[in-house]
Amino acid sequence: MRSIGSIMARRPVSGQHGSGLLEVLLATAIMGTIAVVFLSAIDGGMSRAAHVEGRLTADSLVRTQIEDLKSLPYDAANYYPVTVSPPAGFSVTVDVVDASPVDYPSTLQEILVTVLRDGRPILAVETIKVAR
């Protein structure tokens, strides 16, 4: 039986003297590649989350504006105000077109509510209002 001292004093097999420079560089390159892939996935997720948040905000603004328009009396002058207060970076427009048949003037309107983010439209919803 060998003593612990003789095992510790044993020399490595020739050609195996610990980690070489090439092995360390290869391990570093692999870890760097994994880090880049991981960080780009996080960045992509964050940008998609911001896009979804903007879309949800626009949807909420459009729904609220349309509900407010439905509660207002019919305006034969084809004008309805923007009643929602959009957050910073968002704006809301209301466009009204008279779509009344010739036999019944001023009885039907097409209303387009558009939400813009930084000046670009991100959601537009059209509805109809009837004079009662």
C-alpha positions as CSV (number, residue, x, y, z in Angstrom):
1,M,0.0,0.0,0.0
2,R,1.3,3.4,-0.9
3,S,1.5,6.3,1.5
4,I,-0.4,9.6,0.9
5,G,3.0,11.3,0.5
6,S,4.0,9.0,-2.4
7,I,0.6,9.7,-4.2
8,M,1.0,13.4,-3.8
9,A,4.6,13.4,-5.0
10,R,3.6,11.5,-8.1
11,R,4.4,13.4,-11.3
12,P,1.7,14.0,-13.9
13,V,1.8,11.9,-17.1
14,S,3.9,13.6,-19.7
15,G,1.9,16.1,-21.7
16,Q,-0.5,16.9,-18.9
17,H,0.8,19.9,-17.0
18,G,-2.6,21.6,-16.1
19,S,-4.7,23.9,-18.3
20,G,-3.0,25.3,-21.3
21,L,-3.4,28.7,-22.8
22,L,-5.4,27.3,-25.7
23,E,-7.9,25.5,-23.4
24,V,-8.4,28.7,-21.3
25,L,-9.0,30.8,-24.4
26,L,-11.5,28.2,-25.8
27,A,-13.4,28.1,-22.5
28,T,-13.5,31.9,-22.4
29,A,-14.8,32.1,-26.0
30,I,-17.5,29.6,-25.3
31,M,-18.6,31.5,-22.1
32,G,-18.5,34.8,-24.0
33,T,-20.7,33.3,-26.8
34,I,-23.2,32.1,-24.2
35,A,-23.3,35.5,-22.5
36,V,-23.9,37.3,-25.8
37,V,-26.8,34.9,-26.7
38,F,-28.3,35.3,-23.2
39,L,-28.1,39.1,-23.2
40,S,-29.5,39.4,-26.7
41,A,-32.5,37.2,-25.6
42,I,-33.1,39.5,-22.6
43,D,-32.9,42.6,-24.9
44,G,-35.4,41.1,-27.3
45,G,-37.7,40.2,-24.5
46,M,-37.6,43.7,-23.1
47,S,-38.3,45.3,-26.5
48,R,-41.3,43.0,-27.1
49,A,-42.6,43.8,-23.6
50,A,-42.4,47.5,-24.3
51,H,-44.3,46.9,-27.6
52,V,-47.0,44.9,-25.9
53,E,-47.3,47.6,-23.2
54,G,-47.8,50.3,-25.8
55,R,-50.3,48.2,-27.6
56,L,-52.3,47.6,-24.4
57,T,-52.2,51.4,-23.6
58,A,-53.5,52.2,-27.1
59,D,-56.3,49.6,-26.8
60,S,-57.4,51.1,-23.5
61,L,-57.4,54.6,-24.9
62,V,-59.4,53.6,-27.9
63,R,-62.0,51.7,-25.9
64,T,-62.4,54.5,-23.4
65,Q,-62.7,57.1,-26.2
66,I,-65.3,55.1,-28.1
67,E,-67.4,54.5,-24.9
68,D,-67.3,58.3,-24.2
69,L,-68.4,59.0,-27.8
70,K,-71.3,56.6,-27.5
71,S,-72.5,58.5,-24.4
72,L,-72.4,61.9,-26.0
73,P,-75.4,63.2,-27.9
74,Y,-75.4,62.9,-31.7
75,D,-73.6,66.0,-33.3
76,A,-74.9,66.8,-36.7
77,A,-71.8,69.1,-37.2
78,N,-69.6,65.9,-37.2
79,Y,-67.4,67.0,-34.3
80,Y,-66.6,65.0,-31.2
81,P,-63.9,66.0,-28.7
82,V,-61.1,63.8,-27.5
83,T,-62.2,62.9,-24.0
84,V,-59.2,60.8,-22.8
85,S,-56.0,62.0,-21.4
86,P,-53.2,60.0,-23.1
87,P,-49.9,59.4,-21.3
88,A,-46.7,61.0,-22.5
89,G,-45.8,60.0,-26.0
90,F,-49.3,59.0,-27.0
91,S,-52.0,61.1,-28.7
92,V,-55.6,60.4,-29.8
93,T,-57.5,61.7,-32.8
94,V,-61.2,61.5,-33.6
95,D,-62.2,61.7,-37.3
96,V,-66.0,61.9,-38.2
97,V,-67.5,61.3,-41.6
98,D,-71.2,61.7,-42.4
99,A,-72.3,58.4,-43.8
100,S,-76.0,59.1,-43.9
101,P,-78.2,57.9,-46.8
102,V,-79.6,60.5,-49.1
103,D,-83.1,59.9,-47.8
104,Y,-82.2,60.4,-44.2
105,P,-79.6,63.2,-43.9
106,S,-77.5,63.6,-40.7
107,T,-78.5,60.3,-39.2
108,L,-75.4,58.2,-39.5
109,Q,-71.7,58.9,-38.8
110,E,-68.5,56.8,-39.3
111,I,-66.1,57.6,-36.4
112,L,-62.4,56.7,-36.6
113,V,-60.4,56.8,-33.4
114,T,-56.7,56.6,-33.9
115,V,-54.0,56.3,-31.3
116,L,-50.5,57.6,-32.2
117,R,-47.3,57.0,-30.4
118,D,-44.5,59.4,-31.1
119,G,-46.5,60.6,-34.1
120,R,-46.9,57.2,-35.7
121,P,-50.3,55.5,-35.7
122,I,-50.3,52.2,-33.7
123,L,-54.0,51.5,-33.5
124,A,-57.1,52.7,-35.3
125,V,-60.7,51.6,-34.6
126,E,-63.8,52.6,-36.6
127,T,-67.3,52.6,-35.2
128,I,-70.7,53.9,-36.3
129,K,-73.0,56.4,-34.5
130,V,-76.7,56.7,-35.3
131,A,-78.9,59.7,-34.6
132,R,-81.8,58.6,-32.4
